[in-house]
Structure formats: C-alpha cells, structure tokens
Amino acid sequence: MNTIKTWILKHPSLTAWFVLALGMVTLLVFEARSVGLTSSQWFWLIVVTVLVAGACIWIISWGDDDVEASEPEEEASS
C-alpha cells in the first residue's frame, strides 16, 4: 500500500490522467451502450477518450509552473 501511495505522490499528473480517463471511459460506455457501435469503433473511441483526458491534465498542469515560478519573486519583493 505504501508503494502505491509513494507512486501517486511522485506522479500526480499520471495519477490524475488515470482517474480522469477512467471516469470519462466509464461515462462513455454507460451512455453509449445502446448506440450499436462495432468493436473497432468502441476501441478507437476509448483510445481517443483516454488521449483527451491526458490532454486535459496536460493543459491543467500548465498553471502549476506559473505558481512555482512566481513564488520566489514574491519573497524577493517583500
């Protein structure tokens, strides 16, 4: 259990990507279950959904760099 905790704390973006992708794929499968998609359509739809989740986490992480870069400037000006 500690190994999992350590990995999650070490890789927060990958963890967020996994959790978001899992939620998005779950909703996708639940909502589109009666549409009549073929297996290859399901496969590619799930792949693209996971990639979109990764892009979302990547875009969200852009703000993390700004916060870390602005903290030393605030301390220097005080």
Phi and psi restraints in degrees (range 20) as a CNS / XPLOR table:
assign (resid 1 and name C) (resid 2 and name N)
       (resid 2 and name CA) (resid 2 and name C) 1.0 -65.3 20.0 2
assign (resid 2 and name N) (resid 2 and name CA)
       (resid 2 and name C) (resid 3 and name N) 1.0 -31.6 20.0 2
assign (resid 2 and name C) (resid 3 and name N)
       (resid 3 and name CA) (resid 3 and name C) 1.0 -64.1 20.0 2
assign (resid 3 and name N) (resid 3 and name CA)
       (resid 3 and name C) (resid 4 and name N) 1.0 -42.9 20.0 2
assign (resid 3 and name C) (resid 4 and name N)
       (resid 4 and name CA) (resid 4 and name C) 1.0 -64.9 20.0 2
assign (resid 4 and name N) (resid 4 and name CA)
       (resid 4 and name C) (resid 5 and name N) 1.0 -44.1 20.0 2
assign (resid 4 and name C) (resid 5 and name N)
       (resid 5 and name CA) (resid 5 and name C) 1.0 -60.2 20.0 2
assign (resid 5 and name N) (resid 5 and name CA)
       (resid 5 and name C) (resid 6 and name N) 1.0 -44.2 20.0 2
assign (resid 5 and name C) (resid 6 and name N)
       (resid 6 and name CA) (resid 6 and name C) 1.0 -62.9 20.0 2
assign (resid 6 and name N) (resid 6 and name CA)
       (resid 6 and name C) (resid 7 and name N) 1.0 -42.9 20.0 2
assign (resid 6 and name C) (resid 7 and name N)
       (resid 7 and name CA) (resid 7 and name C) 1.0 -64.1 20.0 2
assign (resid 7 and name N) (resid 7 and name CA)
       (resid 7 and name C) (resid 8 and name N) 1.0 -41.5 20.0 2
assign (resid 7 and name C) (resid 8 and name N)
       (resid 8 and name CA) (resid 8 and name C) 1.0 -62.9 20.0 2
assign (resid 8 and name N) (resid 8 and name CA)
       (resid 8 and name C) (resid 9 and name N) 1.0 -43.5 20.0 2
assign (resid 8 and name C) (resid 9 and name N)
       (resid 9 and name CA) (resid 9 and name C) 1.0 -69.8 20.0 2
assign (resid 9 and name N) (resid 9 and name CA)
       (resid 9 and name C) (resid 10 and name N) 1.0 -29.3 20.0 2
assign (resid 9 and name C) (resid 10 and name N)
       (resid 10 and name CA) (resid 10 and name C) 1.0 -78.4 20.0 2
assign (resid 10 and name N) (resid 10 and name CA)
       (resid 10 and name C) (resid 11 and name N) 1.0 -30.3 20.0 2
assign (resid 10 and name C) (resid 11 and name N)
       (resid 11 and name CA) (resid 11 and name C) 1.0 -127.9 20.0 2
assign (resid 11 and name N) (resid 11 and name CA)
       (resid 11 and name C) (resid 12 and name N) 1.0 69.6 20.0 2
assign (resid 11 and name C) (resid 12 and name N)
       (resid 12 and name CA) (resid 12 and name C) 1.0 -67.2 20.0 2
assign (resid 12 and name N) (resid 12 and name CA)
       (resid 12 and name C) (resid 13 and name N) 1.0 -32.9 20.0 2
assign (resid 12 and name C) (resid 13 and name N)
       (resid 13 and name CA) (resid 13 and name C) 1.0 -69.2 20.0 2
assign (resid 13 and name N) (resid 13 and name CA)
       (resid 13 and name C) (resid 14 and name N) 1.0 -42.5 20.0 2
assign (resid 13 and name C) (resid 14 and name N)
       (resid 14 and name CA) (resid 14 and name C) 1.0 -65.5 20.0 2
assign (resid 14 and name N) (resid 14 and name CA)
       (resid 14 and name C) (resid 15 and name N) 1.0 -37.0 20.0 2
assign (resid 14 and name C) (resid 15 and name N)
       (resid 15 and name CA) (resid 15 and name C) 1.0 -64.5 20.0 2
assign (resid 15 and name N) (resid 15 and name CA)
       (resid 15 and name C) (resid 16 and name N) 1.0 -44.6 20.0 2
assign (resid 15 and name C) (resid 16 and name N)
       (resid 16 and name CA) (resid 16 and name C) 1.0 -63.7 20.0 2
assign (resid 16 and name N) (resid 16 and name CA)
       (resid 16 and name C) (resid 17 and name N) 1.0 -39.3 20.0 2
assign (resid 16 and name C) (resid 17 and name N)
       (resid 17 and name CA) (resid 17 and name C) 1.0 -61.1 20.0 2
assign (resid 17 and name N) (resid 17 and name CA)
       (resid 17 and name C) (resid 18 and name N) 1.0 -45.9 20.0 2
assign (resid 17 and name C) (resid 18 and name N)
       (resid 18 and name CA) (resid 18 and name C) 1.0 -61.7 20.0 2
assign (resid 18 and name N) (resid 18 and name CA)
       (resid 18 and name C) (resid 19 and name N) 1.0 -46.5 20.0 2
assign (resid 18 and name C) (resid 19 and name N)
       (resid 19 and name CA) (resid 19 and name C) 1.0 -66.0 20.0 2
assign (resid 19 and name N) (resid 19 and name CA)
       (resid 19 and name C) (resid 20 and name N) 1.0 -45.4 20.0 2
assign (resid 19 and name C) (resid 20 and name N)
       (resid 20 and name CA) (resid 20 and name C) 1.0 -64.4 20.0 2
assign (resid 20 and name N) (resid 20 and name CA)
       (resid 20 and name C) (resid 21 and name N) 1.0 -43.4 20.0 2
assign (resid 20 and name C) (resid 21 and name N)
       (resid 21 and name CA) (resid 21 and name C) 1.0 -62.9 20.0 2
assign (resid 21 and name N) (resid 21 and name CA)
       (resid 21 and name C) (resid 22 and name N) 1.0 -41.4 20.0 2
assign (resid 21 and name C) (resid 22 and name N)
       (resid 22 and name CA) (resid 22 and name C) 1.0 -61.2 20.0 2
assign (resid 22 and name N) (resid 22 and name CA)
       (resid 22 and name C) (resid 23 and name N) 1.0 -44.6 20.0 2
assign (resid 22 and name C) (resid 23 and name N)
       (resid 23 and name CA) (resid 23 and name C) 1.0 -64.7 20.0 2
assign (resid 23 and name N) (resid 23 and name CA)
       (resid 23 and name C) (resid 24 and name N) 1.0 -43.2 20.0 2
assign (resid 23 and name C) (resid 24 and name N)
       (resid 24 and name CA) (resid 24 and name C) 1.0 -66.3 20.0 2
assign (resid 24 and name N) (resid 24 and name CA)
       (resid 24 and name C) (resid 25 and name N) 1.0 -41.5 20.0 2
assign (resid 24 and name C) (resid 25 and name N)
       (resid 25 and name CA) (resid 25 and name C) 1.0 -67.8 20.0 2
assign (resid 25 and name N) (resid 25 and name CA)
       (resid 25 and name C) (resid 26 and name N) 1.0 -38.2 20.0 2
assign (resid 25 and name C) (resid 26 and name N)
       (resid 26 and name CA) (resid 26 and name C) 1.0 -60.9 20.0 2
assign (resid 26 and name N) (resid 26 and name CA)
       (resid 26 and name C) (resid 27 and name N) 1.0 -47.3 20.0 2
assign (resid 26 and name C) (resid 27 and name N)
       (resid 27 and name CA) (resid 27 and name C) 1.0 -63.6 20.0 2
assign (resid 27 and name N) (resid 27 and name CA)
       (resid 27 and name C) (resid 28 and name N) 1.0 -40.6 20.0 2
assign (resid 27 and name C) (resid 28 and name N)
       (resid 28 and name CA) (resid 28 and name C) 1.0 -59.9 20.0 2
assign (resid 28 and name N) (resid 28 and name CA)
       (resid 28 and name C) (resid 29 and name N) 1.0 -49.1 20.0 2
assign (resid 28 and name C) (resid 29 and name N)
       (resid 29 and name CA) (resid 29 and name C) 1.0 -64.6 20.0 2
assign (resid 29 and name N) (resid 29 and name CA)
       (resid 29 and name C) (resid 30 and name N) 1.0 -40.8 20.0 2
assign (resid 29 and name C) (resid 30 and name N)
       (resid 30 and name CA) (resid 30 and name C) 1.0 -64.9 20.0 2
assign (resid 30 and name N) (resid 30 and name CA)
       (resid 30 and name C) (resid 31 and name N) 1.0 -45.2 20.0 2
assign (resid 30 and name C) (resid 31 and name N)
       (resid 31 and name CA) (resid 31 and name C) 1.0 -77.8 20.0 2
assign (resid 31 and name N) (resid 31 and name CA)
       (resid 31 and name C) (resid 32 and name N) 1.0 -29.3 20.0 2
assign (resid 31 and name C) (resid 32 and name N)
       (resid 32 and name CA) (resid 32 and name C) 1.0 -105.5 20.0 2
assign (resid 32 and name N) (resid 32 and name CA)
       (resid 32 and name C) (resid 33 and name N) 1.0 16.1 20.0 2
assign (resid 32 and name C) (resid 33 and name N)
       (resid 33 and name CA) (resid 33 and name C) 1.0 -66.1 20.0 2
assign (resid 33 and name N) (resid 33 and name CA)
       (resid 33 and name C) (resid 34 and name N) 1.0 -27.1 20.0 2
assign (resid 33 and name C) (resid 34 and name N)
       (resid 34 and name CA) (resid 34 and name C) 1.0 -106.4 20.0 2
assign (resid 34 and name N) (resid 34 and name CA)
       (resid 34 and name C) (resid 35 and name N) 1.0 16.6 20.0 2
assign (resid 34 and name C) (resid 35 and name N)
       (resid 35 and name CA) (resid 35 and name C) 1.0 -80.1 20.0 2
assign (resid 35 and name N) (resid 35 and name CA)
       (resid 35 and name C) (resid 36 and name N) 1.0 -28.7 20.0 2
assign (resid 35 and name C) (resid 36 and name N)
       (resid 36 and name CA) (resid 36 and name C) 1.0 91.9 20.0 2
assign (resid 36 and name N) (resid 36 and name CA)
       (resid 36 and name C) (resid 37 and name N) 1.0 36.9 20.0 2
assign (resid 36 and name C) (resid 37 and name N)
       (resid 37 and name CA) (resid 37 and name C) 1.0 -77.5 20.0 2
assign (resid 37 and name N) (resid 37 and name CA)
       (resid 37 and name C) (resid 38 and name N) 1.0 150.1 20.0 2
assign (resid 37 and name C) (resid 38 and name N)
       (resid 38 and name CA) (resid 38 and name C) 1.0 -79.3 20.0 2
assign (resid 38 and name N) (resid 38 and name CA)
       (resid 38 and name C) (resid 39 and name N) 1.0 169.0 20.0 2
assign (resid 38 and name C) (resid 39 and name N)
       (resid 39 and name CA) (resid 39 and name C) 1.0 -65.0 20.0 2
assign (resid 39 and name N) (resid 39 and name CA)
       (resid 39 and name C) (resid 40 and name N) 1.0 -36.4 20.0 2
assign (resid 39 and name C) (resid 40 and name N)
       (resid 40 and name CA) (resid 40 and name C) 1.0 -69.3 20.0 2
assign (resid 40 and name N) (resid 40 and name CA)
       (resid 40 and name C) (resid 41 and name N) 1.0 -35.0 20.0 2
assign (resid 40 and name C) (resid 41 and name N)
       (resid 41 and name CA) (resid 41 and name C) 1.0 -65.5 20.0 2
assign (resid 41 and name N) (resid 41 and name CA)
       (resid 41 and name C) (resid 42 and name N) 1.0 -41.6 20.0 2
assign (resid 41 and name C) (resid 42 and name N)
       (resid 42 and name CA) (resid 42 and name C) 1.0 -60.1 20.0 2
assign (resid 42 and name N) (resid 42 and name CA)
       (resid 42 and name C) (resid 43 and name N) 1.0 -46.5 20.0 2
assign (resid 42 and name C) (resid 43 and name N)
       (resid 43 and name CA) (resid 43 and name C) 1.0 -57.1 20.0 2
assign (resid 43 and name N) (resid 43 and name CA)
       (resid 43 and name C) (resid 44 and name N) 1.0 -53.3 20.0 2
assign (resid 43 and name C) (resid 44 and name N)
       (resid 44 and name CA) (resid 44 and name C) 1.0 -68.9 20.0 2
assign (resid 44 and name N) (resid 44 and name CA)
       (resid 44 and name C) (resid 45 and name N) 1.0 -33.2 20.0 2
assign (resid 44 and name C) (resid 45 and name N)
       (resid 45 and name CA) (resid 45 and name C) 1.0 -64.6 20.0 2
assign (resid 45 and name N) (resid 45 and name CA)
       (resid 45 and name C) (resid 46 and name N) 1.0 -41.0 20.0 2
assign (resid 45 and name C) (resid 46 and name N)
       (resid 46 and name CA) (resid 46 and name C) 1.0 -69.0 20.0 2
assign (resid 46 and name N) (resid 46 and name CA)
       (resid 46 and name C) (resid 47 and name N) 1.0 -41.2 20.0 2
assign (resid 46 and name C) (resid 47 and name N)
       (resid 47 and name CA) (resid 47 and name C) 1.0 -60.5 20.0 2
assign (resid 47 and name N) (resid 47 and name CA)
       (resid 47 and name C) (resid 48 and name N) 1.0 -46.8 20.0 2
assign (resid 47 and name C) (resid 48 and name N)
       (resid 48 and name CA) (resid 48 and name C) 1.0 -65.5 20.0 2
assign (resid 48 and name N) (resid 48 and name CA)
       (resid 48 and name C) (resid 49 and name N) 1.0 -37.1 20.0 2
assign (resid 48 and name C) (resid 49 and name N)
       (resid 49 and name CA) (resid 49 and name C) 1.0 -62.5 20.0 2
assign (resid 49 and name N) (resid 49 and name CA)
       (resid 49 and name C) (resid 50 and name N) 1.0 -42.4 20.0 2
assign (resid 49 and name C) (resid 50 and name N)
       (resid 50 and name CA) (resid 50 and name C) 1.0 -64.7 20.0 2
assign (resid 50 and name N) (resid 50 and name CA)
       (resid 50 and name C) (resid 51 and name N) 1.0 -40.3 20.0 2
assign (resid 50 and name C) (resid 51 and name N)
       (resid 51 and name CA) (resid 51 and name C) 1.0 -66.5 20.0 2
assign (resid 51 and name N) (resid 51 and name CA)
       (resid 51 and name C) (resid 52 and name N) 1.0 -38.2 20.0 2
assign (resid 51 and name C) (resid 52 and name N)
       (resid 52 and name CA) (resid 52 and name C) 1.0 -64.1 20.0 2
assign (resid 52 and name N) (resid 52 and name CA)
       (resid 52 and name C) (resid 53 and name N) 1.0 -40.1 20.0 2
assign (resid 52 and name C) (resid 53 and name N)
       (resid 53 and name CA) (resid 53 and name C) 1.0 -61.2 20.0 2
assign (resid 53 and name N) (resid 53 and name CA)
       (resid 53 and name C) (resid 54 and name N) 1.0 -41.2 20.0 2
assign (resid 53 and name C) (resid 54 and name N)
       (resid 54 and name CA) (resid 54 and name C) 1.0 -63.5 20.0 2
assign (resid 54 and name N) (resid 54 and name CA)
       (resid 54 and name C) (resid 55 and name N) 1.0 -41.0 20.0 2
assign (resid 54 and name C) (resid 55 and name N)
       (resid 55 and name CA) (resid 55 and name C) 1.0 -64.2 20.0 2
assign (resid 55 and name N) (resid 55 and name CA)
       (resid 55 and name C) (resid 56 and name N) 1.0 -38.5 20.0 2
assign (resid 55 and name C) (resid 56 and name N)
       (resid 56 and name CA) (resid 56 and name C) 1.0 -62.1 20.0 2
assign (resid 56 and name N) (resid 56 and name CA)
       (resid 56 and name C) (resid 57 and name N) 1.0 -46.3 20.0 2
assign (resid 56 and name C) (resid 57 and name N)
       (resid 57 and name CA) (resid 57 and name C) 1.0 -66.2 20.0 2
assign (resid 57 and name N) (resid 57 and name CA)
       (resid 57 and name C) (resid 58 and name N) 1.0 -37.8 20.0 2
assign (resid 57 and name C) (resid 58 and name N)
       (resid 58 and name CA) (resid 58 and name C) 1.0 -62.5 20.0 2
assign (resid 58 and name N) (resid 58 and name CA)
       (resid 58 and name C) (resid 59 and name N) 1.0 -44.6 20.0 2
assign (resid 58 and name C) (resid 59 and name N)
       (resid 59 and name CA) (resid 59 and name C) 1.0 -66.0 20.0 2
assign (resid 59 and name N) (resid 59 and name CA)
       (resid 59 and name C) (resid 60 and name N) 1.0 -41.9 20.0 2
assign (resid 59 and name C) (resid 60 and name N)
       (resid 60 and name CA) (resid 60 and name C) 1.0 -61.7 20.0 2
assign (resid 60 and name N) (resid 60 and name CA)
       (resid 60 and name C) (resid 61 and name N) 1.0 -35.8 20.0 2
assign (resid 60 and name C) (resid 61 and name N)
       (resid 61 and name CA) (resid 61 and name C) 1.0 -72.2 20.0 2
assign (resid 61 and name N) (resid 61 and name CA)
       (resid 61 and name C) (resid 62 and name N) 1.0 -13.8 20.0 2
assign (resid 61 and name C) (resid 62 and name N)
       (resid 62 and name CA) (resid 62 and name C) 1.0 -58.5 20.0 2
assign (resid 62 and name N) (resid 62 and name CA)
       (resid 62 and name C) (resid 63 and name N) 1.0 -36.7 20.0 2
assign (resid 62 and name C) (resid 63 and name N)
       (resid 63 and name CA) (resid 63 and name C) 1.0 -68.8 20.0 2
assign (resid 63 and name N) (resid 63 and name CA)
       (resid 63 and name C) (resid 64 and name N) 1.0 -24.2 20.0 2
assign (resid 63 and name C) (resid 64 and name N)
       (resid 64 and name CA) (resid 64 and name C) 1.0 -63.5 20.0 2
assign (resid 64 and name N) (resid 64 and name CA)
       (resid 64 and name C) (resid 65 and name N) 1.0 -37.5 20.0 2
assign (resid 64 and name C) (resid 65 and name N)
       (resid 65 and name CA) (resid 65 and name C) 1.0 -66.9 20.0 2
assign (resid 65 and name N) (resid 65 and name CA)
       (resid 65 and name C) (resid 66 and name N) 1.0 -36.6 20.0 2
assign (resid 65 and name C) (resid 66 and name N)
       (resid 66 and name CA) (resid 66 and name C) 1.0 -65.7 20.0 2
assign (resid 66 and name N) (resid 66 and name CA)
       (resid 66 and name C) (resid 67 and name N) 1.0 -40.8 20.0 2
assign (resid 66 and name C) (resid 67 and name N)
       (resid 67 and name CA) (resid 67 and name C) 1.0 -65.8 20.0 2
assign (resid 67 and name N) (resid 67 and name CA)
       (resid 67 and name C) (resid 68 and name N) 1.0 -44.1 20.0 2
assign (resid 67 and name C) (resid 68 and name N)
       (resid 68 and name CA) (resid 68 and name C) 1.0 -66.5 20.0 2
assign (resid 68 and name N) (resid 68 and name CA)
       (resid 68 and name C) (resid 69 and name N) 1.0 -36.2 20.0 2
assign (resid 68 and name C) (resid 69 and name N)
       (resid 69 and name CA) (resid 69 and name C) 1.0 -74.6 20.0 2
assign (resid 69 and name N) (resid 69 and name CA)
       (resid 69 and name C) (resid 70 and name N) 1.0 -30.3 20.0 2
assign (resid 69 and name C) (resid 70 and name N)
       (resid 70 and name CA) (resid 70 and name C) 1.0 -83.3 20.0 2
assign (resid 70 and name N) (resid 70 and name CA)
       (resid 70 and name C) (resid 71 and name N) 1.0 -19.8 20.0 2
assign (resid 70 and name C) (resid 71 and name N)
       (resid 71 and name CA) (resid 71 and name C) 1.0 -63.0 20.0 2
assign (resid 71 and name N) (resid 71 and name CA)
       (resid 71 and name C) (resid 72 and name N) 1.0 -45.9 20.0 2
assign (resid 71 and name C) (resid 72 and name N)
       (resid 72 and name CA) (resid 72 and name C) 1.0 -64.5 20.0 2
assign (resid 72 and name N) (resid 72 and name CA)
       (resid 72 and name C) (resid 73 and name N) 1.0 -33.3 20.0 2
assign (resid 72 and name C) (resid 73 and name N)
       (resid 73 and name CA) (resid 73 and name C) 1.0 -64.8 20.0 2
assign (resid 73 and name N) (resid 73 and name CA)
       (resid 73 and name C) (resid 74 and name N) 1.0 -39.8 20.0 2
assign (resid 73 and name C) (resid 74 and name N)
       (resid 74 and name CA) (resid 74 and name C) 1.0 -65.2 20.0 2
assign (resid 74 and name N) (resid 74 and name CA)
       (resid 74 and name C) (resid 75 and name N) 1.0 -39.0 20.0 2
assign (resid 74 and name C) (resid 75 and name N)
       (resid 75 and name CA) (resid 75 and name C) 1.0 -68.7 20.0 2
assign (resid 75 and name N) (resid 75 and name CA)
       (resid 75 and name C) (resid 76 and name N) 1.0 -35.5 20.0 2
assign (resid 75 and name C) (resid 76 and name N)
       (resid 76 and name CA) (resid 76 and name C) 1.0 -71.3 20.0 2
assign (resid 76 and name N) (resid 76 and name CA)
       (resid 76 and name C) (resid 77 and name N) 1.0 -32.6 20.0 2
assign (resid 76 and name C) (resid 77 and name N)
       (resid 77 and name CA) (resid 77 and name C) 1.0 -81.6 20.0 2
assign (resid 77 and name N) (resid 77 and name CA)
       (resid 77 and name C) (resid 78 and name N) 1.0 -14.6 20.0 2
